[in-house]
Amino acid sequence: MAVYFRGMTDDETVALTHAMLHSGDVIDLSDVPGTKVDKHSTGGVGDKVSICLAPLVAACGVPVPMVSGRGLGHTGGTLDKLEAIPGFNVSLDVDTFRRIVRDVGCSMIGQTARIAPADKKIYALRDVTATVESIPLIVASILSKKLAEGIDALVLDVKVGRGAFMKTEADARALAEALVRVGTAAGKKVSALLTDMEAPLGRAIGNANETREAIELLHGRAPGDLMECTLALGAQMLRLGGVAKSDEEAQSLMDSAITSGRAAGVMERMIEAQGGDPSVVMHPSRLALAPSVTEILAPTDGYVHSIDALEMGLCAVALGAGRTRADQAVDPAVGIELTTSRGERVSLGQPLAKIYTRTPDAAAKVYTRIAKAFSVGETPPESTPLILSRVGA
């Protein structure tokens, strides 16, 4: 609580990060050629970027060792989404993880008991002492886990808005700047993007449906905001990885990886190496969706002014796509699909969203909440950028 009220200097935060980092194992990836780069998101709704970003960047020649987490509260988790792929194993030992990164170019696993174990203990204390929202402690928590992966560089996606942990751009910028400063002082190359999370990212909210949407991006088929966010983060990773000198060069490399099929091929090999069914890459529709579909209809003609990301995330949790306690299971097949996006014109009775549930009755408990999460007005809303700013590098 003293840290919460008094803060920490950057040197103190670096020291804490190193102490937490070395409380367990630090993965040695020295036998993997190239600059190893990872990406971390502070969490949002519909944020499935990691699933498509890792193989896309790996296909461009930058190794991506990624240790991800599960969803908790209104934010989804990468591991839950990956486990919607039949057979996919996120609980690999370090030697297998290292081998897959070396042979395939990327691997995505969960945090092992030996990666920054001090972080789990300290977080448990923060949770019961109302000191979670301390920027130095957040920074040390994030970086201790990420640096334990054996990476050389890190790109951060700091979400801002209603569906994000940081609700204001000023708070998000303060966190991003602290992460970049401390990560750089710890000897790593670090940059961050501030991205909008007022509305869900992409169209899918859930697990199997988000994984399906991420895989579709590797074939060049994705909602515009998801593609923009993925390519912007990918450009940062390729520049830190030393294979591109500009965003334009990085964009060209990623376009080639998608159109040639190399990115999809890396995804297939990673899934196969981790015990999953690689056929879902060419046939994303094989990822299960719950059979009962309930539509939310537009109450009037007009333009979609806003889609409440927080409420959408909470409704997905209520359907069983997320969890409120760490020990809860999730249903990979349930979720929400947005059939429109902010700024689009809609007509009375036009579908705004679809709810996927096991039974028709299950959708009833969130129907009104999802309907109210849409705001429809008579005139087009002002356009807002998805990428708000860049910090560092």
C-alpha positions in Angstrom: 0.0 0.0 0.0 3.0 2.3 0.5 3.9 1.7 -3.2 0.3 2.4 -4.1 0.3 5.8 -2.4 3.9 6.9 -2.9 4.7 5.3 -6.3 8.1 4.0 -7.4 10.9 5.5 -9.4 11.8 3.8 -12.7 15.0 2.3 -11.1 12.9 0.9 -8.3 10.4 -0.6 -10.8 13.2 -2.1 -12.8 14.6 -3.7 -9.6 11.2 -5.1 -8.7 10.7 -6.4 -12.2 14.1 -8.2 -12.2 13.4 -9.7 -8.7 10.0 -11.0 -9.9 11.5 -12.2 -13.2 14.2 -14.2 -11.4 11.9 -15.7 -8.8 11.4 -18.5 -11.3 12.7 -19.8 -14.7 13.8 -17.5 -17.5 13.5 -19.3 -20.8 16.7 -19.4 -22.8 16.0 -18.9 -26.5 19.5 -18.3 -27.6 19.4 -21.2 -30.0 16.5 -19.5 -31.9 18.1 -17.3 -34.6 16.8 -13.7 -34.9 15.4 -11.1 -32.7 12.6 -12.6 -30.6 9.6 -10.3 -30.3 6.3 -10.7 -28.4 3.2 -8.6 -28.1 1.0 -7.9 -25.0 -2.4 -6.4 -24.8 -3.9 -4.9 -21.7 -7.2 -6.6 -22.6 -10.5 -5.7 -24.2 -13.6 -7.1 -25.8 -13.3 -9.0 -29.1 -9.5 -8.7 -29.0 -8.3 -11.8 -30.8 -5.3 -10.1 -32.4 -2.6 -12.3 -30.8 -4.0 -15.4 -32.6 -3.4 -14.1 -36.0 -0.5 -11.7 -35.2 1.9 -14.3 -34.0 1.9 -16.5 -37.2 1.7 -13.4 -39.4 4.9 -11.9 -37.9 6.6 -15.3 -37.8 5.9 -15.7 -41.5 7.8 -12.5 -42.1 10.9 -13.8 -40.4 10.6 -12.6 -36.8 10.3 -15.4 -34.1 7.4 -14.9 -31.7 7.4 -16.7 -28.3 4.1 -15.9 -26.7 3.0 -16.7 -23.2 -0.7 -15.7 -22.9 -3.5 -15.7 -20.3 -7.1 -16.7 -19.8 -10.1 -14.5 -19.7 -11.3 -13.0 -16.5 -14.3 -10.6 -16.1 -15.4 -8.9 -19.3 -12.1 -9.3 -21.1 -11.5 -12.5 -23.1 -8.4 -14.7 -22.9 -6.2 -15.9 -25.7 -5.7 -19.4 -24.2 -9.5 -19.9 -24.0 -9.8 -19.0 -27.7 -7.0 -21.2 -28.8 -8.5 -24.2 -26.9 -11.6 -23.9 -29.1 -9.3 -25.6 -31.7 -9.8 -29.3 -31.2 -6.8 -30.8 -29.5 -4.8 -27.6 -29.1 -2.5 -27.8 -26.1 -1.4 -24.6 -24.3 0.3 -26.5 -21.4 3.6 -27.3 -23.0 6.9 -27.8 -21.2 9.6 -25.3 -21.8 11.7 -27.5 -24.1 8.8 -28.2 -26.4 7.9 -24.5 -26.4 11.5 -23.6 -27.4 11.6 -26.3 -30.1 8.3 -25.1 -31.7 9.5 -21.4 -31.7 12.7 -22.5 -33.4 11.2 -24.9 -35.9 7.8 -23.1 -36.7 8.6 -19.5 -35.8 6.0 -19.1 -33.1 4.3 -20.8 -30.2 1.5 -19.8 -27.9 1.3 -21.3 -24.4 0.0 -20.4 -20.9 2.1 -19.2 -18.0 3.8 -22.2 -16.2 4.2 -22.4 -12.5 7.8 -21.5 -12.8 7.4 -18.3 -14.8 7.5 -15.3 -12.4 5.9 -17.2 -9.5 6.4 -14.1 -7.3 4.0 -12.2 -9.6 1.1 -14.6 -8.6 1.8 -14.1 -4.9 2.1 -10.3 -5.2 -1.0 -10.0 -7.3 -3.0 -12.0 -4.8 -1.9 -9.4 -2.2 -2.8 -6.5 -4.4 -6.2 -8.0 -5.1 -7.2 -8.1 -1.4 -5.6 -4.8 -0.5 -7.2 -2.7 -3.2 -3.8 -1.9 -4.7 -4.3 -3.4 -8.2 -4.4 0.0 -9.9 -0.8 1.0 -9.2 1.1 1.7 -12.4 4.6 0.6 -11.0 3.1 -2.7 -9.8 1.2 -3.2 -13.1 4.4 -2.6 -15.0 6.4 -5.0 -12.9 3.7 -7.6 -13.2 3.5 -7.4 -17.0 7.2 -7.1 -17.7 8.3 -9.9 -15.3 6.1 -12.4 -17.1 7.0 -11.2 -20.6 10.8 -11.0 -20.0 10.7 -14.5 -18.7 9.9 -15.7 -22.2 13.4 -15.0 -23.4 12.4 -12.2 -25.7 14.5 -9.4 -27.0 11.7 -6.9 -27.8 8.1 -6.3 -26.8 5.2 -4.4 -28.4 2.4 -3.3 -26.2 -1.3 -2.7 -27.2 -2.6 -0.4 -24.4 -6.4 -0.3 -24.8 -8.3 2.9 -24.0 -12.0 3.3 -23.3 -15.2 1.8 -22.0 -14.2 -1.8 -22.6 -10.6 -1.4 -21.4 -8.8 -1.4 -18.0 -7.7 2.2 -18.6 -10.8 4.3 -19.3 -9.0 7.6 -20.3 -6.3 8.3 -22.8 -4.3 10.1 -20.1 -4.2 7.0 -17.8 -3.4 4.7 -20.8 -0.6 7.0 -21.9 0.9 7.0 -18.4 0.9 3.2 -18.3 2.3 2.9 -21.8 5.1 5.4 -21.1 6.0 3.6 -17.9 6.1 0.2 -19.6 8.3 1.6 -22.4 10.7 3.3 -20.0 11.0 0.4 -17.6 11.2 -2.2 -20.3 13.9 -0.2 -22.1 15.8 0.3 -18.8 15.7 -3.5 -18.4 17.6 -3.9 -21.6 14.8 -4.6 -24.1 13.5 -2.8 -27.1 9.9 -1.7 -26.3 7.2 0.3 -28.0 3.5 0.7 -27.4 0.3 1.7 -29.3 -2.7 3.2 -27.6 -5.8 1.8 -29.3 -9.5 2.5 -28.9 -11.7 0.1 -27.0 -15.0 2.0 -26.8 -16.5 -0.6 -29.1 -15.6 -4.3 -29.5 -12.8 -5.1 -31.9 -14.0 -7.0 -35.0 -17.4 -8.6 -35.2 -16.9 -11.8 -33.0 -17.1 -11.9 -29.2 -16.6 -15.3 -27.6 -14.0 -18.1 -28.1 -14.5 -20.3 -31.2 -16.1 -17.5 -33.1 -13.1 -15.1 -32.3 -10.6 -17.8 -33.3 -12.5 -18.3 -36.5 -12.3 -14.5 -37.2 -8.6 -14.4 -36.4 -7.9 -17.3 -38.8 -10.0 -15.6 -41.5 -7.6 -12.6 -41.3 -4.7 -14.8 -42.3 -6.6 -15.4 -45.6 -7.1 -11.6 -46.0 -10.7 -11.7 -44.8 -11.3 -9.7 -41.7 -13.3 -6.6 -40.4 -11.4 -3.4 -41.1 -10.7 -2.5 -37.5 -9.3 -5.9 -36.7 -7.1 -5.8 -39.8 -5.9 -2.3 -39.0 -5.0 -3.1 -35.4 -3.2 -6.3 -36.3 -1.2 -4.7 -39.1 -0.2 -1.7 -36.9 1.0 -3.9 -34.1 2.7 -6.2 -36.6 4.6 -3.3 -38.2 6.0 -2.4 -34.7 7.1 -6.0 -34.2 8.8 -6.3 -37.6 10.6 -3.0 -37.0 11.8 -4.0 -33.6 12.7 -7.4 -35.1 15.0 -5.8 -37.6 13.3 -7.0 -40.8 11.6 -3.7 -41.7 12.9 -0.2 -41.5 9.5 1.5 -42.0 5.8 0.9 -41.5 5.4 0.8 -45.2 8.0 -1.9 -45.6 6.5 -3.9 -42.8 3.0 -3.5 -44.4 4.4 -4.9 -47.7 5.9 -7.9 -45.9 2.7 -8.7 -44.1 0.6 -8.3 -47.3 2.9 -10.8 -49.0 2.7 -13.2 -46.1 -1.1 -13.2 -46.3 -1.5 -13.3 -50.1 1.1 -16.0 -50.6 -0.5 -18.2 -47.9 2.7 -18.3 -45.8 1.0 -16.8 -42.7 -1.8 -19.4 -42.9 0.9 -22.1 -43.3 2.7 -21.0 -40.1 -0.6 -21.2 -38.3 -1.2 -24.7 -39.6 2.3 -25.8 -38.4 1.9 -24.3 -35.0 -1.5 -25.9 -34.4 -0.2 -29.3 -35.5 2.9 -29.0 -33.4 0.8 -28.2 -30.3 -1.5 -31.2 -30.9 -4.4 -29.4 -32.6 -6.4 -30.0 -35.8 -4.6 -27.9 -38.5 -7.5 -28.4 -40.9 -9.3 -25.5 -39.2 -7.0 -23.0 -40.9 -8.3 -23.9 -44.3 -11.8 -24.6 -43.0 -12.5 -22.1 -40.1 -16.2 -23.0 -40.2 -15.2 -26.3 -38.5 -14.8 -24.3 -35.3 -18.0 -25.0 -33.4 -20.7 -22.4 -32.9 -23.7 -23.1 -30.6 -26.8 -24.1 -32.6 -29.4 -21.6 -31.4 -29.2 -18.2 -33.1 -31.2 -15.2 -31.8 -31.1 -11.9 -33.7 -31.1 -8.4 -32.2 -33.0 -6.1 -34.5 -32.6 -2.3 -35.1 -35.4 -0.4 -33.3 -35.4 2.4 -35.9 -33.7 3.7 -39.1 -30.5 5.6 -38.5 -26.8 5.3 -37.9 -25.0 3.2 -35.3 -23.5 5.8 -32.9 -21.9 3.4 -30.4 -21.6 -0.2 -29.2 -20.9 -0.5 -25.5 -17.8 -2.8 -25.4 -18.0 -3.3 -21.6 -21.7 -4.4 -21.7 -21.0 -6.7 -24.7 -18.1 -8.3 -22.7 -20.3 -8.8 -19.6 -23.1 -10.3 -21.7 -20.6 -12.8 -23.3 -19.6 -13.8 -19.7 -23.2 -14.3 -18.8 -23.7 -16.6 -21.8 -20.8 -18.7 -20.6 -18.1 -17.4 -23.0 -16.1 -15.9 -20.0 -15.6 -16.4 -16.3 -15.9 -14.3 -13.1 -13.7 -16.7 -11.1 -10.4 -18.2 -12.3 -11.6 -21.8 -11.7 -14.7 -21.5 -13.9 -14.8 -23.3 -17.3 -16.0 -21.5 -20.5 -18.2 -22.8 -23.3 -16.2 -22.3 -26.6 -19.3 -22.4 -28.8 -21.4 -19.6 -27.3 -20.9 -15.9 -28.1 -22.1 -12.8 -29.9 -21.6 -11.7 -33.5 -22.0 -8.1 -34.4 -23.6 -7.7 -37.9 -23.0 -4.0 -38.0 -20.4 -1.6 -36.7 -20.1 2.0 -35.5 -21.0 4.5 -38.2 -23.0 2.1 -40.4 -26.5 3.0 -41.6 -29.2 0.6 -40.5 -32.9 0.2 -41.2 -35.7 -0.7 -38.9 -35.7 -4.4 -38.2 -32.2 -4.9 -39.6 -30.1 -7.4 -37.5 -27.6 -5.6 -35.3 -26.2 -8.7 -33.7 -26.6 -12.5 -33.4 -26.5 -14.4 -30.1 -25.2 -18.0 -30.3 -26.4 -20.2 -27.4 -27.1 -23.9 -26.7 -30.8 -23.3 -26.3 -33.2 -20.4 -27.3 -34.0 -19.7 -23.7 -30.3 -19.0 -22.8 -30.3 -15.9 -25.0 -33.3 -14.3 -23.2 -31.3 -13.3 -20.2 -29.0 -11.0 -22.2 -31.3 -10.0 -25.1 -32.4 -6.7 -23.6 -28.9 -5.8 -22.4 -27.3 -6.4 -25.8 -30.1 -4.4 -27.5 -29.5 -1.5 -25.2 -25.7 -1.7 -25.8 -26.4 -0.3 -29.3 -27.0 3.5 -29.7 -28.7 4.4 -33.0 -29.0 8.1 -34.0 -30.5 10.0 -37.0 -27.2 11.5 -38.2 -23.8 9.8 -38.9 -21.4 10.0 -35.8 -18.1 11.7 -36.0 -15.4 9.3 -37.0 -12.8 8.4 -34.4 -9.3 6.8 -35.0 -8.6 3.3 -33.9 -4.9 3.9 -33.3 -4.7 6.8 -30.9 -1.0 7.3 -30.6 2.4 5.5 -30.5 4.8 5.6 -27.5 8.5 4.8 -27.9 10.7 3.3 -30.6 
